[in-house]
Amino acid sequence: MRHIRPIRFTKLAVESAPQSSGVYVLWAVTAIGGLRPLYVGFSRTSIRSRLTSHFSGSHNDDLNIEVRALRNGVAFCWLAARPDRAKMIESYLIKRLRPQANVSEN
């Protein structure tokens, strides 16, 4: 299962994310409706649980603050993959998209 077109972050949308390993991208929605990459991550067990953790304050405090402060909202997309593949895809997407939260981590 994959969902590679970003969708608005809502409870219902997160519940549609798979409970399997994979990669996800969080996007900031701009004032004109565009998207800016915020964060690329991966989960070894459940994309759904990992997405939920970003908004519950239990993962990456700096990113949580930025996500909650975004006036125009947040979107996300995911790609289900085996953990070994997901790590490679995550690395590729970080290099390609250069999201602020990942770049500041390195």
Protein Blocks (a to p, Z undefined) as FASTA:
>chain_A
ZZfbccdddfklmmmpccbddddddddddfkopacdfbdcddfkbmmlmmmmmmnopgoj
llmmmmmmmmnbpcdddddddfklmmmmmmmmmmmnopaklmmmZZ
